[in-house]
Amino acid sequence: MSSEETVAIIVAAGRGQRAGGGVPKQYRKVAGKAVLAHAVDALAQHPAIERLIIVVGAGEIDTARNIVGHNDNLSVTYVVGGASRRESVWAGLQAATGADFVLIHDAARPFLPSEVIDRLLAAFKDGDAAVPVLPVVDTLVRGGAALGEVVDRENLYRVQTPQAFRLSALHAAHEHWHGIAEPTDDAQMVRARGQDVMLIEGDTMLEKLTTPADFTQAERRLSNAYGTRCGMGYDVHRLVPGEELWLCGVHVPHDKGLAGHSDADVALHALVDAMLGALADGDIGSHFPPSDPQWRGVASSRFVEYARDLVVARGGTIGHVDVTIICESPKIGPHREQMRSRIAEMLAIDIRRVSVKATTTERLGFAGRGEGIAAQAIATLSLPEVF
């Protein structure tokens, strides 16, 4: 299957009103990260997934894009869904043209183990469709107001997502669907055309988030699996004539600029060191050696985005960053909000999670004499206890 493309479609166009919270459940947060972002990260980290299509409600593309953020390793496309789940999947299939295999996944099942994806893709050796299932283990009964007869639970299963299909098979099932009732999943539509759908082992982590109690339980489960890490960064650069001054990714008018191998953005360098410190993964110099000519003059935003992607790759989230710029001049206040906005953009987080401050040294030391600018930063991350 190495030469065949696999695309994942996340269905996130529903309203999820039973979940409460005032917003569609795919945008509610669990362990500090939106449900949709959890689902995206689980699929994006699997090496077999080459493209991701996210189907959202009308007017929600910008909301979803801001929540998901940027991913250098995966092509992400956003499309608007329809009035039903079937119509939303069909919209996603139109964007999957050229793929060989497709995984259809519900955003409301955000905690997707990679082993489930492995089992689904392996099933293509024997067929064109497969779904993850779990056996029914509870006693089943019929009843209304009173207990009725017991239902034999042998060969009964609970069906989960993602569901995996050869794209041509699923496309044909949608294109020729004439069922009276709306199907609750895609496997029903493929089976209705007489094709076999293989059953593979599912996972309890794939339980669907539907009610407020589901969110409470998920929060409790993840809170035990994640820990808070803090990192601190500090950097200094000399002020010299003839250079532009860049601070927090913003060009600041000044009669001098900072000298350094990249654009010498001392604030962003401190921030990168803080994030790497929280990851216990060295410092900026070990990842971007000053001796390497490819980094000469490069925008420091590249370093920040690299550190951000390291956090995401290790299953973490950025909770808060705090940057302090130490200088006599220029004045930072007039640029503070632009700096916060720029950092939030680089890290793909809400601006309310970004703090930028400034202080002087009361004209003491190199900063007080206007010889250079220093910066310190703290980054707070939420990371799996073992990553």
Contacts in CASP RR format, 6 or more apart in sequence:
PFRMAT RR
TARGET T0000
AUTHOR 0000-0000-0000
METHOD contacts of the structure
MODEL  1
MSSEETVAIIVAAGRGQRAGGGVPKQYRKVAGKAVLAHAVDALAQHPAIE
RLIIVVGAGEIDTARNIVGHNDNLSVTYVVGGASRRESVWAGLQAATGAD
FVLIHDAARPFLPSEVIDRLLAAFKDGDAAVPVLPVVDTLVRGGAALGEV
VDRENLYRVQTPQAFRLSALHAAHEHWHGIAEPTDDAQMVRARGQDVMLI
EGDTMLEKLTTPADFTQAERRLSNAYGTRCGMGYDVHRLVPGEELWLCGV
HVPHDKGLAGHSDADVALHALVDAMLGALADGDIGSHFPPSDPQWRGVAS
SRFVEYARDLVVARGGTIGHVDVTIICESPKIGPHREQMRSRIAEMLAID
IRRVSVKATTTERLGFAGRGEGIAAQAIATLSLPEVF
1 48 0 8 1.000
1 100 0 8 1.000
1 101 0 8 1.000
1 121 0 8 1.000
1 124 0 8 1.000
4 100 0 8 1.000
4 101 0 8 1.000
5 50 0 8 1.000
5 51 0 8 1.000
5 98 0 8 1.000
5 99 0 8 1.000
5 100 0 8 1.000
5 101 0 8 1.000
6 48 0 8 1.000
6 49 0 8 1.000
6 50 0 8 1.000
6 99 0 8 1.000
6 100 0 8 1.000
6 101 0 8 1.000
6 102 0 8 1.000
6 103 0 8 1.000
6 121 0 8 1.000
7 49 0 8 1.000
7 50 0 8 1.000
7 51 0 8 1.000
7 52 0 8 1.000
7 53 0 8 1.000
7 96 0 8 1.000
7 99 0 8 1.000
7 101 0 8 1.000
7 102 0 8 1.000
7 103 0 8 1.000
7 167 0 8 1.000
8 43 0 8 1.000
8 49 0 8 1.000
8 51 0 8 1.000
8 52 0 8 1.000
8 53 0 8 1.000
8 102 0 8 1.000
8 103 0 8 1.000
8 105 0 8 1.000
8 162 0 8 1.000
9 52 0 8 1.000
9 53 0 8 1.000
9 54 0 8 1.000
9 55 0 8 1.000
9 89 0 8 1.000
9 92 0 8 1.000
9 93 0 8 1.000
9 96 0 8 1.000
9 102 0 8 1.000
9 103 0 8 1.000
9 104 0 8 1.000
9 105 0 8 1.000
10 36 0 8 1.000
10 39 0 8 1.000
10 40 0 8 1.000
10 43 0 8 1.000
10 52 0 8 1.000
10 53 0 8 1.000
10 54 0 8 1.000
10 55 0 8 1.000
10 105 0 8 1.000
10 106 0 8 1.000
10 107 0 8 1.000
11 55 0 8 1.000
11 85 0 8 1.000
11 88 0 8 1.000
11 89 0 8 1.000
11 104 0 8 1.000
11 105 0 8 1.000
11 106 0 8 1.000
11 107 0 8 1.000
12 24 0 8 1.000
12 26 0 8 1.000
12 36 0 8 1.000
12 39 0 8 1.000
12 54 0 8 1.000
12 55 0 8 1.000
12 56 0 8 1.000
12 57 0 8 1.000
12 64 0 8 1.000
12 107 0 8 1.000
13 55 0 8 1.000
13 56 0 8 1.000
13 57 0 8 1.000
13 60 0 8 1.000
13 80 0 8 1.000
13 81 0 8 1.000
13 82 0 8 1.000
13 85 0 8 1.000
13 88 0 8 1.000
14 24 0 8 1.000
14 26 0 8 1.000
14 57 0 8 1.000
14 85 0 8 1.000
14 88 0 8 1.000
15 24 0 8 1.000
16 24 0 8 1.000
16 25 0 8 1.000
16 26 0 8 1.000
16 108 0 8 1.000
16 210 0 8 1.000
18 210 0 8 1.000
18 211 0 8 1.000
19 25 0 8 1.000
19 28 0 8 1.000
19 209 0 8 1.000
19 210 0 8 1.000
19 211 0 8 1.000
19 212 0 8 1.000
19 214 0 8 1.000
19 215 0 8 1.000
20 28 0 8 1.000
20 212 0 8 1.000
21 28 0 8 1.000
21 212 0 8 1.000
24 60 0 8 1.000
25 35 0 8 1.000
25 108 0 8 1.000
25 209 0 8 1.000
25 210 0 8 1.000
25 215 0 8 1.000
26 34 0 8 1.000
26 35 0 8 1.000
26 36 0 8 1.000
26 39 0 8 1.000
26 107 0 8 1.000
26 108 0 8 1.000
27 34 0 8 1.000
27 35 0 8 1.000
27 36 0 8 1.000
27 63 0 8 1.000
27 64 0 8 1.000
27 67 0 8 1.000
28 34 0 8 1.000
28 35 0 8 1.000
28 215 0 8 1.000
29 35 0 8 1.000
30 38 0 8 1.000
30 110 0 8 1.000
30 209 0 8 1.000
30 215 0 8 1.000
30 218 0 8 1.000
30 219 0 8 1.000
30 222 0 8 1.000
31 218 0 8 1.000
31 219 0 8 1.000
31 222 0 8 1.000
31 223 0 8 1.000
31 226 0 8 1.000
31 317 0 8 1.000
31 382 0 8 1.000
32 317 0 8 1.000
32 319 0 8 1.000
32 382 0 8 1.000
33 316 0 8 1.000
33 317 0 8 1.000
33 382 0 8 1.000
34 67 0 8 1.000
35 107 0 8 1.000
35 108 0 8 1.000
35 110 0 8 1.000
35 209 0 8 1.000
36 54 0 8 1.000
36 64 0 8 1.000
36 67 0 8 1.000
36 68 0 8 1.000
36 107 0 8 1.000
36 110 0 8 1.000
37 67 0 8 1.000
37 68 0 8 1.000
37 69 0 8 1.000
38 110 0 8 1.000
38 111 0 8 1.000
39 105 0 8 1.000
39 107 0 8 1.000
39 109 0 8 1.000
39 110 0 8 1.000
39 112 0 8 1.000
40 52 0 8 1.000
40 54 0 8 1.000
40 68 0 8 1.000
40 71 0 8 1.000
40 76 0 8 1.000
41 312 0 8 1.000
41 315 0 8 1.000
42 110 0 8 1.000
42 111 0 8 1.000
42 112 0 8 1.000
42 113 0 8 1.000
42 114 0 8 1.000
43 49 0 8 1.000
43 52 0 8 1.000
43 103 0 8 1.000
43 105 0 8 1.000
43 112 0 8 1.000
43 117 0 8 1.000
43 162 0 8 1.000
44 52 0 8 1.000
44 71 0 8 1.000
44 73 0 8 1.000
44 74 0 8 1.000
45 114 0 8 1.000
45 313 0 8 1.000
45 315 0 8 1.000
46 114 0 8 1.000
46 117 0 8 1.000
48 117 0 8 1.000
48 121 0 8 1.000
49 74 0 8 1.000
49 103 0 8 1.000
49 117 0 8 1.000
50 74 0 8 1.000
50 75 0 8 1.000
51 74 0 8 1.000
51 75 0 8 1.000
51 76 0 8 1.000
51 77 0 8 1.000
51 96 0 8 1.000
51 99 0 8 1.000
52 74 0 8 1.000
52 75 0 8 1.000
52 76 0 8 1.000
52 77 0 8 1.000
53 76 0 8 1.000
53 77 0 8 1.000
53 78 0 8 1.000
53 79 0 8 1.000
53 92 0 8 1.000
53 95 0 8 1.000
53 96 0 8 1.000
54 64 0 8 1.000
54 68 0 8 1.000
54 76 0 8 1.000
54 77 0 8 1.000
54 78 0 8 1.000
54 79 0 8 1.000
55 79 0 8 1.000
55 80 0 8 1.000
55 81 0 8 1.000
55 88 0 8 1.000
55 89 0 8 1.000
55 91 0 8 1.000
55 92 0 8 1.000
56 63 0 8 1.000
56 64 0 8 1.000
56 78 0 8 1.000
56 79 0 8 1.000
56 80 0 8 1.000
56 81 0 8 1.000
57 80 0 8 1.000
57 81 0 8 1.000
57 82 0 8 1.000
57 88 0 8 1.000
58 80 0 8 1.000
58 81 0 8 1.000
59 80 0 8 1.000
60 80 0 8 1.000
61 78 0 8 1.000
61 80 0 8 1.000
64 78 0 8 1.000
65 78 0 8 1.000
66 348 0 8 1.000
68 76 0 8 1.000
68 348 0 8 1.000
69 348 0 8 1.000
70 305 0 8 1.000
70 348 0 8 1.000
71 309 0 8 1.000
71 312 0 8 1.000
72 305 0 8 1.000
72 309 0 8 1.000
73 309 0 8 1.000
77 95 0 8 1.000
79 91 0 8 1.000
79 92 0 8 1.000
79 94 0 8 1.000
79 95 0 8 1.000
80 91 0 8 1.000
81 87 0 8 1.000
81 88 0 8 1.000
81 91 0 8 1.000
81 92 0 8 1.000
82 88 0 8 1.000
82 91 0 8 1.000
84 182 0 8 1.000
85 182 0 8 1.000
85 183 0 8 1.000
85 184 0 8 1.000
85 185 0 8 1.000
86 174 0 8 1.000
86 177 0 8 1.000
86 182 0 8 1.000
86 183 0 8 1.000
86 189 0 8 1.000
89 104 0 8 1.000
89 174 0 8 1.000
89 186 0 8 1.000
90 174 0 8 1.000
93 102 0 8 1.000
93 167 0 8 1.000
93 170 0 8 1.000
93 171 0 8 1.000
93 174 0 8 1.000
96 102 0 8 1.000
96 167 0 8 1.000
98 167 0 8 1.000
99 167 0 8 1.000
100 166 0 8 1.000
100 167 0 8 1.000
101 121 0 8 1.000
101 124 0 8 1.000
101 164 0 8 1.000
101 165 0 8 1.000
101 166 0 8 1.000
101 167 0 8 1.000
102 164 0 8 1.000
102 165 0 8 1.000
102 166 0 8 1.000
102 167 0 8 1.000
102 170 0 8 1.000
103 117 0 8 1.000
103 120 0 8 1.000
103 162 0 8 1.000
103 163 0 8 1.000
103 164 0 8 1.000
104 161 0 8 1.000
104 162 0 8 1.000
104 163 0 8 1.000
104 164 0 8 1.000
104 165 0 8 1.000
104 170 0 8 1.000
104 185 0 8 1.000
104 186 0 8 1.000
105 112 0 8 1.000
105 161 0 8 1.000
105 162 0 8 1.000
105 163 0 8 1.000
106 161 0 8 1.000
106 208 0 8 1.000
108 208 0 8 1.000
108 209 0 8 1.000
108 210 0 8 1.000
109 160 0 8 1.000
109 161 0 8 1.000
109 206 0 8 1.000
109 207 0 8 1.000
109 208 0 8 1.000
109 209 0 8 1.000
110 209 0 8 1.000
111 205 0 8 1.000
111 206 0 8 1.000
111 218 0 8 1.000
111 222 0 8 1.000
112 162 0 8 1.000
112 205 0 8 1.000
112 206 0 8 1.000
113 203 0 8 1.000
113 205 0 8 1.000
113 206 0 8 1.000
115 203 0 8 1.000
116 132 0 8 1.000
116 162 0 8 1.000
116 200 0 8 1.000
116 201 0 8 1.000
116 202 0 8 1.000
116 203 0 8 1.000
116 206 0 8 1.000
117 162 0 8 1.000
119 130 0 8 1.000
119 132 0 8 1.000
119 200 0 8 1.000
119 201 0 8 1.000
119 202 0 8 1.000
120 130 0 8 1.000
120 132 0 8 1.000
120 162 0 8 1.000
120 163 0 8 1.000
120 164 0 8 1.000
120 200 0 8 1.000
121 164 0 8 1.000
122 200 0 8 1.000
123 130 0 8 1.000
123 164 0 8 1.000
123 198 0 8 1.000
123 200 0 8 1.000
124 130 0 8 1.000
124 164 0 8 1.000
124 166 0 8 1.000
126 198 0 8 1.000
127 166 0 8 1.000
127 196 0 8 1.000
127 198 0 8 1.000
128 165 0 8 1.000
128 166 0 8 1.000
128 169 0 8 1.000
128 190 0 8 1.000
128 195 0 8 1.000
129 163 0 8 1.000
129 164 0 8 1.000
129 165 0 8 1.000
129 166 0 8 1.000
129 169 0 8 1.000
129 170 0 8 1.000
129 187 0 8 1.000
129 190 0 8 1.000
129 191 0 8 1.000
129 195 0 8 1.000
129 196 0 8 1.000
129 197 0 8 1.000
129 198 0 8 1.000
130 163 0 8 1.000
130 164 0 8 1.000
130 197 0 8 1.000
130 198 0 8 1.000
130 199 0 8 1.000
130 200 0 8 1.000
131 159 0 8 1.000
131 160 0 8 1.000
131 161 0 8 1.000
131 163 0 8 1.000
131 164 0 8 1.000
131 185 0 8 1.000
131 187 0 8 1.000
131 197 0 8 1.000
131 198 0 8 1.000
131 199 0 8 1.000
131 200 0 8 1.000
132 159 0 8 1.000
132 160 0 8 1.000
132 161 0 8 1.000
132 162 0 8 1.000
132 163 0 8 1.000
132 200 0 8 1.000
132 201 0 8 1.000
132 202 0 8 1.000
132 203 0 8 1.000
132 206 0 8 1.000
133 157 0 8 1.000
133 158 0 8 1.000
133 159 0 8 1.000
133 160 0 8 1.000
133 199 0 8 1.000
133 200 0 8 1.000
133 201 0 8 1.000
133 202 0 8 1.000
134 157 0 8 1.000
134 158 0 8 1.000
134 160 0 8 1.000
134 201 0 8 1.000
134 202 0 8 1.000
134 203 0 8 1.000
134 204 0 8 1.000
135 153 0 8 1.000
135 156 0 8 1.000
135 157 0 8 1.000
135 158 0 8 1.000
136 153 0 8 1.000
136 156 0 8 1.000
136 157 0 8 1.000
136 158 0 8 1.000
137 153 0 8 1.000
138 153 0 8 1.000
139 150 0 8 1.000
139 153 0 8 1.000
140 150 0 8 1.000
140 151 0 8 1.000
140 152 0 8 1.000
140 153 0 8 1.000
140 156 0 8 1.000
141 147 0 8 1.000
141 148 0 8 1.000
141 149 0 8 1.000
141 150 0 8 1.000
141 151 0 8 1.000
142 148 0 8 1.000
142 149 0 8 1.000
142 151 0 8 1.000
157 199 0 8 1.000
159 185 0 8 1.000
159 187 0 8 1.000
160 202 0 8 1.000
160 203 0 8 1.000
160 206 0 8 1.000
160 208 0 8 1.000
161 185 0 8 1.000
161 206 0 8 1.000
163 185 0 8 1.000
163 186 0 8 1.000
163 187 0 8 1.000
165 186 0 8 1.000
165 190 0 8 1.000
169 190 0 8 1.000
169 193 0 8 1.000
169 195 0 8 1.000
170 186 0 8 1.000
170 189 0 8 1.000
170 190 0 8 1.000
172 193 0 8 1.000
173 186 0 8 1.000
173 189 0 8 1.000
173 190 0 8 1.000
173 192 0 8 1.000
173 193 0 8 1.000
173 195 0 8 1.000
174 186 0 8 1.000
174 189 0 8 1.000
176 193 0 8 1.000
177 183 0 8 1.000
177 189 0 8 1.000
177 192 0 8 1.000
179 192 0 8 1.000
183 189 0 8 1.000
187 197 0 8 1.000
190 197 0 8 1.000
191 197 0 8 1.000
207 214 0 8 1.000
208 214 0 8 1.000
209 215 0 8 1.000
209 218 0 8 1.000
225 384 0 8 1.000
225 385 0 8 1.000
226 316 0 8 1.000
226 382 0 8 1.000
226 383 0 8 1.000
226 384 0 8 1.000
226 385 0 8 1.000
227 382 0 8 1.000
227 383 0 8 1.000
227 384 0 8 1.000
227 385 0 8 1.000
228 380 0 8 1.000
228 381 0 8 1.000
228 382 0 8 1.000
228 383 0 8 1.000
229 278 0 8 1.000
229 279 0 8 1.000
229 280 0 8 1.000
229 380 0 8 1.000
229 381 0 8 1.000
229 382 0 8 1.000
229 383 0 8 1.000
230 278 0 8 1.000
230 378 0 8 1.000
230 379 0 8 1.000
230 380 0 8 1.000
230 381 0 8 1.000
231 274 0 8 1.000
231 275 0 8 1.000
231 277 0 8 1.000
231 278 0 8 1.000
231 378 0 8 1.000
231 379 0 8 1.000
231 380 0 8 1.000
231 381 0 8 1.000
232 273 0 8 1.000
232 274 0 8 1.000
232 277 0 8 1.000
232 376 0 8 1.000
232 377 0 8 1.000
232 378 0 8 1.000
233 270 0 8 1.000
233 271 0 8 1.000
233 273 0 8 1.000
233 274 0 8 1.000
233 277 0 8 1.000
233 376 0 8 1.000
233 377 0 8 1.000
233 378 0 8 1.000
234 270 0 8 1.000
234 273 0 8 1.000
234 374 0 8 1.000
234 375 0 8 1.000
234 376 0 8 1.000
234 377 0 8 1.000
235 266 0 8 1.000
235 267 0 8 1.000
235 269 0 8 1.000
235 270 0 8 1.000
235 273 0 8 1.000
235 284 0 8 1.000
235 374 0 8 1.000
235 375 0 8 1.000
236 266 0 8 1.000
236 366 0 8 1.000
236 372 0 8 1.000
236 373 0 8 1.000
236 374 0 8 1.000
236 375 0 8 1.000
237 258 0 8 1.000
237 259 0 8 1.000
237 260 0 8 1.000
237 264 0 8 1.000
237 266 0 8 1.000
237 269 0 8 1.000
237 372 0 8 1.000
237 373 0 8 1.000
238 258 0 8 1.000
238 259 0 8 1.000
238 371 0 8 1.000
238 372 0 8 1.000
239 245 0 8 1.000
239 256 0 8 1.000
239 257 0 8 1.000
239 258 0 8 1.000
239 259 0 8 1.000
239 370 0 8 1.000
239 371 0 8 1.000
239 372 0 8 1.000
239 373 0 8 1.000
240 256 0 8 1.000
240 257 0 8 1.000
240 258 0 8 1.000
240 259 0 8 1.000
241 255 0 8 1.000
241 256 0 8 1.000
241 257 0 8 1.000
242 256 0 8 1.000
242 257 0 8 1.000
243 256 0 8 1.000
243 257 0 8 1.000
243 258 0 8 1.000
243 259 0 8 1.000
243 264 0 8 1.000
244 251 0 8 1.000
244 257 0 8 1.000
244 263 0 8 1.000
245 251 0 8 1.000
245 252 0 8 1.000
245 253 0 8 1.000
245 254 0 8 1.000
245 256 0 8 1.000
245 257 0 8 1.000
245 258 0 8 1.000
245 330 0 8 1.000
246 252 0 8 1.000
246 258 0 8 1.000
246 263 0 8 1.000
246 264 0 8 1.000
246 265 0 8 1.000
246 299 0 8 1.000
246 300 0 8 1.000
247 265 0 8 1.000
247 266 0 8 1.000
247 267 0 8 1.000
247 325 0 8 1.000
247 332 0 8 1.000
247 335 0 8 1.000
247 339 0 8 1.000
247 373 0 8 1.000
247 375 0 8 1.000
248 265 0 8 1.000
248 267 0 8 1.000
248 268 0 8 1.000
248 323 0 8 1.000
248 325 0 8 1.000
248 335 0 8 1.000
248 339 0 8 1.000
248 340 0 8 1.000
248 342 0 8 1.000
248 343 0 8 1.000
248 356 0 8 1.000
249 265 0 8 1.000
249 267 0 8 1.000
249 268 0 8 1.000
249 299 0 8 1.000
249 300 0 8 1.000
249 301 0 8 1.000
249 339 0 8 1.000
249 342 0 8 1.000
249 343 0 8 1.000
249 346 0 8 1.000
250 335 0 8 1.000
250 338 0 8 1.000
250 339 0 8 1.000
250 342 0 8 1.000
252 330 0 8 1.000
252 335 0 8 1.000
253 330 0 8 1.000
254 329 0 8 1.000
254 330 0 8 1.000
257 264 0 8 1.000
258 264 0 8 1.000
258 265 0 8 1.000
258 266 0 8 1.000
258 372 0 8 1.000
258 373 0 8 1.000
260 290 0 8 1.000
261 290 0 8 1.000
261 295 0 8 1.000
261 296 0 8 1.000
261 297 0 8 1.000
262 269 0 8 1.000
262 288 0 8 1.000
262 295 0 8 1.000
262 296 0 8 1.000
262 297 0 8 1.000
262 298 0 8 1.000
262 299 0 8 1.000
262 300 0 8 1.000
262 303 0 8 1.000
263 297 0 8 1.000
263 298 0 8 1.000
263 299 0 8 1.000
263 300 0 8 1.000
264 300 0 8 1.000
265 299 0 8 1.000
265 300 0 8 1.000
266 325 0 8 1.000
266 373 0 8 1.000
266 374 0 8 1.000
266 375 0 8 1.000
267 323 0 8 1.000
267 325 0 8 1.000
267 339 0 8 1.000
267 356 0 8 1.000
267 375 0 8 1.000
267 377 0 8 1.000
268 300 0 8 1.000
268 301 0 8 1.000
268 303 0 8 1.000
268 304 0 8 1.000
268 343 0 8 1.000
269 284 0 8 1.000
269 300 0 8 1.000
269 303 0 8 1.000
269 375 0 8 1.000
270 323 0 8 1.000
270 375 0 8 1.000
270 376 0 8 1.000
270 377 0 8 1.000
271 304 0 8 1.000
271 307 0 8 1.000
271 321 0 8 1.000
271 323 0 8 1.000
271 343 0 8 1.000
271 377 0 8 1.000
271 379 0 8 1.000
272 284 0 8 1.000
272 300 0 8 1.000
272 303 0 8 1.000
272 304 0 8 1.000
272 306 0 8 1.000
272 307 0 8 1.000
273 283 0 8 1.000
273 284 0 8 1.000
273 377 0 8 1.000
274 321 0 8 1.000
274 377 0 8 1.000
274 378 0 8 1.000
274 379 0 8 1.000
275 304 0 8 1.000
275 307 0 8 1.000
275 308 0 8 1.000
275 310 0 8 1.000
275 311 0 8 1.000
275 318 0 8 1.000
275 321 0 8 1.000
275 379 0 8 1.000
275 381 0 8 1.000
276 282 0 8 1.000
276 283 0 8 1.000
276 284 0 8 1.000
276 287 0 8 1.000
276 307 0 8 1.000
276 310 0 8 1.000
277 283 0 8 1.000
277 379 0 8 1.000
278 379 0 8 1.000
278 380 0 8 1.000
278 381 0 8 1.000
278 383 0 8 1.000
279 307 0 8 1.000
279 310 0 8 1.000
279 311 0 8 1.000
279 314 0 8 1.000
279 381 0 8 1.000
279 383 0 8 1.000
281 287 0 8 1.000
281 310 0 8 1.000
284 303 0 8 1.000
287 303 0 8 1.000
287 306 0 8 1.000
288 295 0 8 1.000
288 303 0 8 1.000
288 306 0 8 1.000
289 295 0 8 1.000
301 342 0 8 1.000
301 346 0 8 1.000
304 343 0 8 1.000
304 346 0 8 1.000
304 347 0 8 1.000
305 346 0 8 1.000
308 318 0 8 1.000
308 346 0 8 1.000
308 347 0 8 1.000
308 348 0 8 1.000
311 317 0 8 1.000
311 318 0 8 1.000
311 381 0 8 1.000
311 383 0 8 1.000
314 383 0 8 1.000
314 384 0 8 1.000
314 387 0 8 1.000
315 383 0 8 1.000
315 384 0 8 1.000
315 387 0 8 1.000
316 381 0 8 1.000
316 382 0 8 1.000
316 383 0 8 1.000
316 384 0 8 1.000
316 387 0 8 1.000
317 381 0 8 1.000
317 382 0 8 1.000
318 347 0 8 1.000
318 349 0 8 1.000
318 353 0 8 1.000
318 379 0 8 1.000
318 380 0 8 1.000
318 381 0 8 1.000
319 349 0 8 1.000
319 353 0 8 1.000
319 380 0 8 1.000
319 381 0 8 1.000
319 382 0 8 1.000
320 353 0 8 1.000
320 354 0 8 1.000
320 355 0 8 1.000
320 379 0 8 1.000
320 380 0 8 1.000
321 343 0 8 1.000
321 347 0 8 1.000
321 353 0 8 1.000
321 354 0 8 1.000
321 355 0 8 1.000
321 377 0 8 1.000
321 378 0 8 1.000
321 379 0 8 1.000
321 380 0 8 1.000
322 355 0 8 1.000
322 357 0 8 1.000
322 377 0 8 1.000
322 378 0 8 1.000
322 379 0 8 1.000
323 339 0 8 1.000
323 343 0 8 1.000
323 354 0 8 1.000
323 355 0 8 1.000
323 356 0 8 1.000
323 357 0 8 1.000
323 375 0 8 1.000
323 376 0 8 1.000
323 377 0 8 1.000
324 357 0 8 1.000
324 358 0 8 1.000
324 359 0 8 1.000
324 375 0 8 1.000
324 376 0 8 1.000
324 377 0 8 1.000
325 332 0 8 1.000
325 356 0 8 1.000
325 357 0 8 1.000
325 358 0 8 1.000
325 359 0 8 1.000
325 373 0 8 1.000
325 374 0 8 1.000
325 375 0 8 1.000
326 358 0 8 1.000
326 359 0 8 1.000
326 360 0 8 1.000
326 361 0 8 1.000
326 367 0 8 1.000
326 373 0 8 1.000
326 374 0 8 1.000
326 375 0 8 1.000
326 376 0 8 1.000
327 358 0 8 1.000
327 360 0 8 1.000
327 367 0 8 1.000
327 368 0 8 1.000
327 370 0 8 1.000
327 372 0 8 1.000
327 373 0 8 1.000
327 374 0 8 1.000
328 360 0 8 1.000
328 361 0 8 1.000
328 363 0 8 1.000
328 367 0 8 1.000
328 368 0 8 1.000
328 370 0 8 1.000
329 370 0 8 1.000
331 358 0 8 1.000
332 339 0 8 1.000
332 356 0 8 1.000
332 357 0 8 1.000
332 358 0 8 1.000
333 358 0 8 1.000
336 356 0 8 1.000
336 358 0 8 1.000
339 356 0 8 1.000
340 351 0 8 1.000
340 354 0 8 1.000
340 355 0 8 1.000
340 356 0 8 1.000
341 351 0 8 1.000
343 354 0 8 1.000
343 356 0 8 1.000
344 350 0 8 1.000
344 351 0 8 1.000
344 353 0 8 1.000
344 354 0 8 1.000
347 353 0 8 1.000
347 354 0 8 1.000
360 367 0 8 1.000
360 368 0 8 1.000
361 367 0 8 1.000
361 368 0 8 1.000
362 368 0 8 1.000
363 369 0 8 1.000
365 371 0 8 1.000
366 372 0 8 1.000
367 373 0 8 1.000
367 374 0 8 1.000
END
